[in-house]
């Protein structure tokens, strides 16, 4: 992929002719990306553009970082800023856009400088699609990475574009993922995982599941969702078929609601997954009908994931795995014994004595439990 300046010349364009990108992956879907007031309010709240204003007014605009733009479709000589919306927000405020929040802060910042920034360097592309590949390098695998949800939204745009371009070639979903991965310098399973996570999140939003559990898309810890959906049991539970194209799955509404409630909680129930490593336990619970039904009925009970995991046989697996490891380690130590005989001392005898006592105690306790059941 060529650099953004290798084929397009830099032009100075007035800030008044620049518009926000309504398809900006970083802007929450509940915000109208074409409404300057809404976008700037969000950027002030979440992107610290007031701090960026200070920098721009102090140092001026760095000519080496032009905005990447394309003509808008309104035939009014305006341009859509595809790369650089945060900078555009700061520049709009510098040029007198009424701040929808932090009004006193913005006034104070403007009062401390007389610098004017009326025009800024831009690289003009014919269409937004020409810039998408560069965004992937910069914000997915580059030095200014977006969060996981913004990455997924960007990849969905690239996925739709690529699918349309390749519609006559009958490519499989995996082949499309590989094209995307190559374009952005990533691996195709990572691309698939982000897109599948977004598919479920968008489904939950469209079906008002998020509203039902009291969440908005940007409230969701998206990487936790993608980690969960990377597990085959959980993917099957919500009816995601990796062979089907994005947005063509018959995602299970009730099970999706359960999953999101377990991961994030809802208006009435507590979340049960406190960290990503507990997803393996949840997957084992889901794979067992008895433990799954118990979890659904008793979600608000203390330590419900551990209890359900026990019902699924998780603790027994752990116990048996531990016994196997101990047995294997003891076999290995027995084989090493003659090789280290010249180095043995009282410390080793003491450790072996401790192991012997613990093993005997464990045996006696287990024997008693088995006999009690008989």
C-alpha positions as CSV (number, residue, x, y, z in Angstrom):
1,X,0.0,0.0,0.0
2,X,1.4,3.4,-0.9
3,X,1.8,6.1,1.7
4,X,-1.0,8.7,1.9
5,X,1.2,11.4,0.4
6,X,2.8,9.5,-2.4
7,X,0.0,10.1,-5.0
8,X,-2.0,13.0,-3.6
9,X,-0.8,16.5,-3.1
10,X,-1.3,18.4,0.1
11,X,-3.9,21.3,-0.1
12,X,-4.7,23.9,2.5
13,X,-8.4,23.9,3.2
14,X,-10.4,26.2,5.4
15,X,-11.7,24.6,8.6
16,X,-15.2,25.9,7.8
17,X,-15.3,23.6,4.7
18,X,-14.4,20.5,6.7
19,X,-17.0,18.1,8.1
20,X,-16.9,15.2,10.5
21,X,-17.0,11.6,9.1
22,X,-20.5,10.2,9.9
23,X,-19.0,6.7,9.6
24,X,-16.2,7.3,12.0
25,X,-15.6,4.0,13.8
26,X,-14.8,5.7,17.1
27,X,-18.1,7.5,17.4
28,X,-20.8,5.5,19.3
29,X,-23.7,4.5,17.0
30,X,-26.2,6.4,19.2
31,X,-24.5,9.6,18.2
32,X,-25.4,11.2,14.9
33,X,-21.9,11.5,13.3
34,X,-23.1,14.2,10.9
35,X,-24.3,16.5,13.7
36,X,-21.4,18.7,14.6
37,X,-22.9,19.6,18.0
38,X,-23.3,15.9,19.0
39,X,-19.9,14.9,17.8
40,X,-18.0,17.8,19.5
41,X,-19.9,17.1,22.7
42,X,-18.8,13.5,22.6
43,X,-15.2,14.5,21.8
44,X,-15.1,16.9,24.7
45,X,-16.4,14.3,27.0
46,X,-14.3,11.3,25.8
47,X,-11.4,12.5,23.7
48,X,-9.9,15.4,25.6
49,X,-10.0,17.8,22.7
50,X,-9.7,20.7,25.1
51,X,-6.2,19.5,25.8
52,X,-5.6,19.3,22.1
53,X,-6.8,22.8,21.7
54,X,-4.1,24.0,24.1
55,X,-1.4,22.2,22.1
56,X,-2.6,23.6,18.8
57,X,-2.9,27.1,20.1
58,X,0.6,26.9,21.7
59,X,2.5,25.1,18.9
60,X,0.4,25.7,15.8
61,X,-0.8,23.0,13.5
62,X,2.0,20.5,12.5
63,X,2.2,20.5,8.7
64,X,3.6,17.0,8.7
65,X,0.2,15.5,9.8
66,X,-2.3,16.5,7.1
67,X,-6.0,15.5,7.5
68,X,-7.1,12.8,5.0
69,X,-10.3,14.0,3.3
70,X,-12.7,13.3,0.5
71,X,-15.4,15.5,-1.1
72,X,-18.8,15.3,0.5
73,X,-21.8,14.3,-1.6
74,X,-23.6,17.6,-1.1
75,X,-22.0,19.5,-4.0
76,X,-21.1,22.5,-1.7
77,X,-17.3,22.4,-1.9
78,X,-17.1,20.8,1.6
79,X,-15.0,17.8,2.5
80,X,-15.4,14.8,4.8
81,X,-12.5,14.3,7.2
82,X,-11.9,10.5,7.2
83,X,-8.7,10.6,9.3
84,X,-8.3,13.4,11.9
85,X,-11.7,13.9,13.4
86,X,-10.3,14.6,16.9
87,X,-8.1,17.3,15.5
88,X,-11.0,18.7,13.5
89,X,-13.1,18.9,16.7
90,X,-10.4,21.0,18.4
91,X,-10.0,23.2,15.3
92,X,-13.8,23.8,15.1
93,X,-13.7,25.1,18.7
94,X,-10.7,27.2,18.1
95,X,-12.6,28.8,15.2
96,X,-15.6,29.7,17.3
97,X,-17.9,26.7,17.3
98,X,-20.1,27.1,20.4
99,X,-19.0,24.4,22.9
100,X,-21.9,22.2,23.9
101,X,-20.2,21.5,27.2
102,X,-17.1,22.7,29.2
103,X,-18.0,26.3,28.0
104,X,-15.9,28.0,30.7
105,X,-12.9,25.8,30.1
106,X,-13.0,26.5,26.3
107,X,-13.4,30.2,26.9
108,X,-10.4,30.2,29.2
109,X,-8.3,28.3,26.7
110,X,-9.2,30.7,23.9
111,X,-8.5,33.7,26.0
112,X,-4.9,32.6,26.6
113,X,-3.9,32.7,22.9
114,X,-4.3,35.0,19.9
115,X,-3.2,32.4,17.4
116,X,-5.5,31.8,14.5
117,X,-5.7,28.5,12.5
118,X,-8.1,29.1,9.6
119,X,-6.7,26.7,7.1
120,X,-5.0,23.3,7.6
121,X,-3.1,20.9,5.3
122,X,-5.3,18.1,3.9
123,X,-4.8,15.3,1.4
124,X,-7.8,15.0,-0.8
125,X,-8.9,11.6,-2.1
126,X,-11.7,10.9,-4.6
127,X,-13.7,8.7,-2.2
128,X,-13.7,7.6,1.4
129,X,-12.9,4.0,0.3
130,X,-9.5,5.0,-0.9
131,X,-8.5,5.9,2.6
132,X,-9.8,2.8,4.4
133,X,-6.6,0.7,3.9
134,X,-4.5,3.4,5.5
135,X,-6.7,3.6,8.5
136,X,-6.1,-0.1,9.1
137,X,-2.4,0.3,9.2
138,X,-2.6,3.4,11.4
139,X,-5.2,2.4,13.9
140,X,-5.3,-1.4,14.0
141,X,-1.7,-2.5,13.7
142,X,0.0,0.9,13.8
143,X,1.2,3.3,16.6
144,X,-2.2,4.9,17.2
145,X,-4.4,1.9,17.9
146,X,-8.1,2.2,18.3
147,X,-9.9,0.3,21.0
148,X,-11.3,-3.1,20.0
149,X,-14.8,-1.8,19.2
150,X,-13.6,1.0,16.9
151,X,-11.4,-1.6,15.2
152,X,-14.3,-3.9,14.6
153,X,-16.5,-1.1,13.2
154,X,-13.7,-0.1,10.8
155,X,-13.3,-3.7,9.7
156,X,-17.0,-4.0,9.1
157,X,-16.7,-1.1,6.7
158,X,-13.8,-2.7,5.0
159,X,-15.6,-6.1,4.9
160,X,-18.6,-4.6,3.2
161,X,-16.4,-2.8,0.6
162,X,-14.4,-6.0,-0.1
163,X,-17.4,-8.2,-0.3
164,X,-18.9,-5.9,-2.9
165,X,-15.7,-5.8,-4.9
166,X,-15.4,-9.6,-4.8
167,X,-19.1,-10.5,-5.3
168,X,-18.4,-12.1,-8.7
169,X,-15.7,-14.4,-7.3
170,X,-17.8,-16.4,-4.8
171,X,-15.3,-16.1,-2.1
172,X,-15.9,-17.8,1.3
173,X,-16.0,-15.8,4.5
174,X,-12.5,-17.0,5.5
175,X,-11.1,-15.9,2.1
176,X,-12.6,-12.4,2.7
177,X,-11.1,-12.3,6.2
178,X,-7.7,-13.2,4.7
179,X,-7.9,-10.3,2.2
180,X,-8.8,-7.9,5.1
181,X,-6.0,-9.3,7.2
182,X,-3.5,-8.8,4.4
183,X,-4.7,-5.3,3.8
184,X,-4.2,-4.2,7.4
185,X,-1.2,-6.4,8.3
186,X,-3.0,-8.7,10.7
187,X,-4.0,-12.3,11.0
188,X,-7.4,-13.5,9.7
189,X,-8.6,-15.2,12.9
190,X,-8.2,-11.8,14.7
191,X,-10.2,-10.2,11.9
192,X,-12.9,-12.8,12.1
193,X,-13.1,-12.6,15.9
194,X,-13.6,-8.8,15.9
195,X,-16.3,-9.0,13.2
196,X,-18.2,-11.8,14.9
197,X,-18.1,-9.8,18.1
198,X,-19.5,-6.8,16.3
199,X,-22.2,-9.0,14.7
200,X,-23.5,-10.1,18.1
201,X,-23.2,-6.6,19.6
202,X,-25.2,-5.1,16.7
203,X,-27.7,-7.9,16.9
204,X,-28.2,-7.2,20.6
205,X,-28.6,-3.5,19.9
206,X,-31.0,-4.0,17.0
207,X,-33.1,-6.5,19.1
208,X,-33.1,-4.0,22.1
209,X,-31.3,-6.6,24.2
210,X,-28.8,-4.0,25.3
211,X,-31.6,-1.6,26.2
212,X,-33.3,-4.4,28.2
213,X,-30.1,-5.0,30.3
214,X,-29.5,-1.3,30.7
215,X,-26.4,-1.0,28.5
216,X,-25.3,0.9,25.4
217,X,-22.9,-0.4,22.8
218,X,-20.0,1.7,24.1
219,X,-20.7,0.6,27.7
220,X,-19.7,-2.9,26.7
221,X,-16.1,-4.2,27.4
222,X,-15.9,-5.4,23.8
223,X,-12.7,-7.4,24.1
224,X,-14.4,-9.6,26.8
225,X,-17.2,-10.3,24.4
226,X,-14.8,-11.3,21.6
227,X,-12.8,-13.5,23.9
228,X,-16.0,-15.3,25.0
229,X,-17.1,-15.8,21.4
230,X,-13.7,-17.2,20.5
231,X,-14.8,-20.2,22.5
232,X,-16.5,-22.9,20.4
233,X,-19.1,-23.7,23.1
234,X,-20.1,-20.1,23.6
235,X,-20.2,-19.5,19.9
236,X,-22.5,-22.4,19.4
237,X,-24.7,-21.3,22.4
238,X,-25.5,-18.0,20.6
239,X,-25.8,-19.8,17.2
240,X,-22.9,-18.3,15.5
241,X,-21.8,-20.3,12.5
242,X,-18.3,-19.3,11.3
243,X,-19.1,-20.6,7.8
244,X,-21.9,-18.1,7.3
245,X,-21.1,-14.5,6.1
246,X,-21.2,-11.7,8.6
247,X,-24.8,-10.6,9.5
248,X,-26.3,-13.8,8.0
249,X,-26.5,-15.8,11.2
250,X,-29.7,-16.6,13.0
251,X,-28.3,-15.4,16.3
252,X,-30.3,-16.8,19.3
253,X,-31.9,-13.8,21.0
254,X,-32.5,-15.4,24.4
255,X,-29.1,-17.0,24.7
256,X,-27.4,-13.8,23.6
257,X,-29.2,-12.0,26.4
258,X,-28.1,-14.6,28.9
259,X,-24.5,-14.3,27.7
260,X,-24.4,-10.5,27.9
261,X,-26.0,-10.6,31.3
262,X,-23.3,-13.1,32.5
263,X,-20.5,-11.0,31.1
264,X,-21.8,-7.5,32.1
265,X,-24.8,-7.9,34.4
266,X,-28.2,-6.3,33.8
267,X,-30.8,-4.3,35.6
268,X,-31.7,-7.2,38.0
269,X,-28.9,-9.7,37.9
270,X,-25.2,-9.6,38.7
271,X,-22.5,-10.3,36.2
272,X,-20.8,-13.6,37.0
273,X,-17.6,-13.3,34.9
274,X,-15.2,-11.1,36.7
275,X,-12.2,-11.6,34.5
276,X,-11.4,-13.1,31.1
277,X,-9.8,-16.3,32.5
278,X,-13.2,-17.3,33.9
279,X,-14.7,-17.6,30.4
280,X,-13.3,-21.2,30.2
281,X,-15.4,-22.0,33.3
282,X,-18.5,-20.4,31.8
283,X,-18.0,-22.4,28.6
284,X,-17.9,-25.6,30.5
285,X,-21.1,-24.7,32.4
286,X,-22.8,-23.8,29.1
287,X,-21.8,-27.2,27.6
288,X,-23.7,-29.1,30.3
289,X,-27.5,-28.8,30.4
290,X,-27.9,-29.3,34.2
291,X,-25.2,-26.7,35.1
292,X,-26.6,-24.3,32.5
293,X,-30.1,-24.5,33.8
294,X,-28.9,-24.1,37.4
295,X,-26.9,-21.0,36.4
296,X,-29.9,-19.4,34.6
297,X,-32.1,-19.9,37.7
298,X,-29.6,-18.9,40.3
299,X,-27.5,-16.1,38.7
300,X,-27.7,-13.7,41.7
301,X,-26.4,-16.3,44.2
302,X,-22.9,-15.8,45.6
303,X,-20.2,-17.8,43.8
304,X,-22.7,-19.0,41.3
305,X,-20.1,-19.6,38.6
306,X,-18.1,-21.8,40.8
307,X,-21.2,-23.8,41.9
308,X,-22.3,-24.2,38.3
309,X,-18.8,-25.2,37.3
310,X,-18.8,-27.9,40.0
311,X,-22.1,-29.2,38.7
312,X,-20.6,-29.4,35.2
313,X,-17.8,-31.6,36.5
314,X,-15.2,-28.9,36.4
315,X,-13.7,-29.5,39.9
316,X,-13.6,-33.2,39.4
317,X,-11.6,-32.7,36.2
318,X,-9.3,-30.4,38.1
319,X,-8.9,-33.0,40.9
320,X,-8.1,-35.8,38.5
321,X,-5.7,-33.6,36.5
322,X,-3.9,-32.8,39.7
323,X,-3.6,-36.5,40.6
324,X,-2.2,-37.3,37.2
325,X,0.4,-34.5,37.5
326,X,1.5,-35.7,40.9
327,X,1.7,-39.3,39.7
328,X,3.8,-38.3,36.7
329,X,6.1,-36.0,38.8
330,X,6.7,-38.8,41.3
331,X,7.6,-41.1,38.5
332,X,10.1,-38.6,37.1
333,X,11.6,-38.0,40.6
334,X,12.1,-41.7,41.0
335,X,14.0,-41.9,37.8
336,X,16.2,-38.9,38.8
337,X,16.9,-40.3,42.3
338,X,20.0,-42.3,41.4
339,X,21.4,-39.5,39.2
340,X,21.3,-37.0,42.1
341,X,22.2,-39.4,44.9
342,X,25.6,-37.7,45.6
343,X,23.8,-34.4,46.2
344,X,21.0,-35.5,48.5
345,X,20.8,-33.9,52.0
346,X,18.5,-33.5,54.9
347,X,16.5,-30.8,53.1
348,X,15.4,-33.3,50.5
349,X,14.5,-35.9,53.1
350,X,12.4,-33.3,55.0
351,X,10.6,-32.4,51.8
352,X,9.9,-36.0,50.9
353,X,8.6,-36.6,54.5
354,X,6.2,-33.7,54.1
355,X,5.0,-35.0,50.8
356,X,4.5,-38.4,52.3
357,X,2.4,-37.0,55.2
358,X,0.2,-34.9,52.9
359,X,-0.3,-37.8,50.5
360,X,-1.3,-40.1,53.4
361,X,-3.7,-37.5,54.8
362,X,-5.2,-37.0,51.4
363,X,-5.6,-40.8,50.9
364,X,-7.3,-41.2,54.4
365,X,-9.7,-38.4,53.7
366,X,-10.6,-39.6,50.2
367,X,-11.0,-43.2,51.5
368,X,-13.4,-42.1,54.2
369,X,-15.5,-40.1,51.8
370,X,-15.8,-43.0,49.4
371,X,-16.7,-45.4,52.3
372,X,-19.3,-43.0,53.6
373,X,-21.1,-43.2,50.2
374,X,-21.0,-47.0,50.3
